[in-house]
Amino acid sequence: MKQLKRKDYETLLKPLQLELSAMARWASHTGARIVVVMEGRDTAGKGGAIGAIAQHLNPRQCRVAALPKPGEREATQWYFQRYIAHLPAAGEIVLFDRSWYNRAGVEKVMGYCTDAQYARFLQQAPVFERGLTDDGILLFKYWLCVDQALQEERFAERAEEPLKSWKLSPVDLKAREKYADYTAAREAMLKATHTPHAPWTLVDFNDQRVGRLTLIRDFLDRLPDTHVPQEPLGLPPLKRKPLKETYTVVKPIPAFRVED
């Protein structure tokens, strides 16, 4: 399958990122609270999609929640409890790089939870999310799809590329043989948690660049009118010549050597 070229992708992405910037200004102006859940198969491209959204947004306003494996104390809490602290306050945007849906995916498929815990999750998740949306949180849930042949190519790239090797874990290697099991788990999850107040949106990420564009366009289209007039600040000239750095206590280290 022919992939979208980087130059074409960047040209198409820029106007969407300008709309995202306007959306963030609207959220700050109105106090909107936005949660975007990113789920999907390993290598689908969750991190890249999150990066495309957050790249030009204020990190004090838009943050990523990527929780590690529950600690010993967290394992004794109500399952959803540790996610609550990461929910947004007024004007904030939170992008979940995986979420409470770990229980419906990897935990179910890899046997990290009991059948009773799994069944309880599927029953409670719509109730939990109804509480969020009833309180005014704008909740968007995305599942990123990728065929196994492309998934294998991306796994191989991670194995061979030192800068990406951290993305490949022993769990990923075991999960390679469970592609069909993950499909079944996803379908069961959708059946139980695809609700009018918190629907799922599936996005084809076989071409990750097209997938990002598709996801961002869908996200923006589902928001209310986000236009907020922006007063230009202007930049008056300095009233004196620009100053140079001066040092009296500590000096900068030598600059990195760049060959001509």
C-alpha positions in Angstrom: 0.0 0.0 0.0 1.4 3.4 -1.0 2.0 5.6 2.1 1.4 9.3 2.2 4.7 11.2 1.7 6.1 13.2 4.6 6.0 16.5 2.7 2.4 16.0 1.7 1.5 15.0 5.2 3.1 18.0 6.8 1.3 20.3 4.3 -2.1 18.7 5.2 -1.3 18.6 9.0 -0.5 22.3 9.4 -4.0 23.7 8.9 -5.3 21.1 11.3 -2.8 22.1 13.9 -3.9 25.7 13.5 -7.4 24.5 14.2 -6.1 22.6 17.3 -4.5 25.8 18.5 -7.8 27.6 18.1 -9.5 24.8 20.0 -7.1 25.1 22.9 -7.8 28.9 23.0 -11.5 28.1 23.1 -11.1 25.6 25.9 -9.2 28.1 27.9 -11.8 30.8 27.2 -14.8 28.6 28.0 -13.4 26.3 30.7 -14.1 23.2 28.7 -12.6 20.0 29.9 -11.5 17.6 27.2 -10.4 13.9 27.5 -9.1 12.0 24.5 -8.6 8.2 25.0 -6.1 6.6 22.6 -6.3 2.8 22.4 -5.3 0.3 19.8 -3.0 -2.5 18.9 0.7 -2.3 19.7 2.5 -0.3 16.9 -0.7 1.2 15.7 0.6 4.7 16.3 -1.0 6.1 19.5 2.1 8.0 20.4 2.4 9.6 17.0 -1.2 10.7 17.0 -0.9 12.2 20.4 2.3 14.0 19.3 0.5 15.4 16.3 -2.2 16.8 18.5 0.0 18.2 21.3 3.0 19.4 19.3 2.0 23.1 19.2 -0.2 23.3 22.2 0.8 24.7 25.6 2.0 21.8 27.7 0.6 23.5 30.8 -2.8 23.2 29.2 -2.5 20.0 27.2 -0.8 17.0 28.9 -0.3 13.3 28.2 -1.3 10.7 30.7 0.6 7.5 30.2 0.3 5.5 33.4 2.7 2.6 34.2 1.8 -0.8 35.6 -0.2 -0.3 38.9 1.9 -0.3 42.0 1.4 -2.5 45.0 -0.9 0.1 46.7 -2.8 1.0 43.4 -3.5 -2.7 42.8 -5.7 -2.7 46.0 -7.7 0.4 44.8 -10.9 0.6 42.8 -9.7 0.0 39.3 -10.7 3.4 37.9 -9.3 5.3 40.9 -5.8 6.0 39.7 -7.1 7.5 36.5 -9.3 10.1 38.3 -6.3 12.2 39.4 -5.3 12.7 35.8 -8.7 14.1 34.6 -8.7 17.7 33.4 -9.6 20.9 35.3 -11.3 23.8 33.5 -9.6 24.7 30.3 -7.4 21.6 30.2 -6.9 18.8 27.6 -5.8 15.3 28.7 -4.6 12.8 26.1 -4.6 9.3 27.5 -1.9 7.1 25.9 -3.7 3.9 26.9 -6.2 4.2 29.6 -8.6 2.3 31.9 -9.3 0.1 28.8 -6.1 -1.8 29.6 -8.3 -4.2 31.5 -10.4 -4.9 28.4 -7.4 -5.5 26.2 -3.9 -6.6 27.4 -5.1 -7.6 30.9 -7.8 -9.8 29.4 -5.8 -11.3 26.6 -2.6 -11.9 28.6 -4.4 -13.2 31.7 -3.4 -10.3 34.0 -6.9 -10.0 35.5 -9.5 -12.5 36.6 -12.7 -13.2 34.7 -14.6 -11.6 37.5 -12.5 -8.4 37.4 -12.9 -8.3 33.6 -16.7 -8.7 33.8 -16.9 -6.1 36.5 -14.9 -3.7 34.3 -17.2 -4.1 31.3 -20.2 -3.4 33.6 -18.7 -0.4 35.3 -16.9 1.4 32.5 -20.1 2.8 30.9 -21.2 4.0 34.3 -17.8 5.6 35.1 -17.9 7.4 31.7 -21.5 8.5 32.2 -20.3 10.2 35.4 -17.6 12.0 33.4 -19.9 13.2 30.6 -22.7 14.1 33.0 -20.3 16.4 34.8 -19.5 18.1 31.5 -16.3 16.5 30.4 -16.0 16.1 26.6 -14.9 12.5 26.2 -13.5 11.1 22.9 -12.5 7.4 22.6 -10.4 6.3 19.7 -9.2 2.8 18.7 -6.4 2.7 16.2 -6.5 -0.2 13.8 -3.5 -1.9 12.0 -3.3 -5.2 10.1 -0.9 -7.8 11.4 1.4 -7.7 8.4 2.1 -4.0 9.0 2.3 -4.6 12.7 5.1 -7.1 12.1 7.0 -4.7 10.0 6.8 -2.1 12.8 7.9 -4.6 15.4 10.9 -5.5 13.2 11.8 -1.8 12.9 11.6 -1.4 16.7 13.9 -4.4 17.1 16.5 -3.1 14.7 16.4 0.6 15.5 18.2 1.5 18.8 16.2 4.7 19.2 12.9 2.7 19.1 14.0 -0.4 21.0 12.4 0.9 24.2 9.0 0.5 22.6 9.5 -3.3 22.3 8.8 -5.3 25.4 8.6 -9.0 26.3 4.8 -8.6 26.5 4.8 -7.3 22.9 6.7 -10.4 21.8 4.2 -12.7 23.5 1.2 -10.8 22.2 2.3 -11.3 18.6 0.7 -14.7 18.6 -2.5 -13.4 20.0 -3.7 -11.0 17.2 -7.0 -12.8 16.8 -7.5 -12.9 20.6 -7.0 -9.1 20.7 -9.6 -8.8 17.9 -12.1 -10.8 20.0 -11.4 -8.7 23.1 -11.8 -5.5 21.2 -15.2 -6.6 19.8 -16.4 -7.6 23.3 -15.2 -4.2 24.6 -17.0 -2.3 21.9 -20.2 -4.3 22.5 -20.2 -3.4 26.2 -18.8 0.2 26.1 -19.8 1.8 22.8 -22.6 4.0 24.2 -24.4 7.1 23.1 -22.7 9.2 25.8 -19.2 7.8 25.2 -19.0 6.2 21.7 -15.9 4.6 20.2 -14.4 5.8 16.9 -12.2 3.3 15.0 -9.5 4.8 12.7 -7.5 2.9 10.1 -3.8 3.4 11.0 -2.3 1.1 8.3 -0.9 4.4 7.0 -0.1 6.3 10.2 0.1 9.7 8.6 -3.3 9.4 7.0 -4.6 7.9 10.3 -3.4 11.0 12.2 -5.1 13.4 9.7 -8.3 11.3 9.9 -8.4 11.3 13.7 -7.6 14.9 14.2 -10.2 16.0 11.5 -12.8 13.8 13.3 -12.0 15.2 16.7 -12.2 18.8 15.5 -15.5 18.2 13.7 -17.1 16.8 16.8 -16.4 19.8 19.0 -18.8 22.7 19.2 -17.9 26.0 17.5 -14.5 26.8 18.9 -14.0 30.2 17.3 -12.8 32.8 19.9 -11.6 36.2 18.6 -7.9 36.6 19.2 -6.6 40.1 19.9 -3.2 40.5 18.3 -0.6 41.4 20.9 1.7 43.2 18.6 5.5 43.5 19.2 6.7 47.1 19.7 10.4 47.7 19.1 12.8 47.8 22.0 13.6 51.3 23.3 17.3 50.6 23.2 19.8 48.3 21.4 19.5 44.6 22.2 21.9 43.5 25.0 24.3 40.5 24.9 24.6 37.9 27.6 27.2 38.7 30.3 28.5 36.4 33.0 30.3 37.1 36.3 29.9 33.8 38.2 29.6 30.9 35.9 30.2 30.8 32.1 28.5 28.6 29.5 30.2 25.3 28.6 32.1 25.0 25.3 29.7 24.7 22.3 29.2 21.4 20.5 31.8 21.1 17.8 30.3 21.3 14.3 32.5 20.4 11.4 32.5 22.8 8.4 
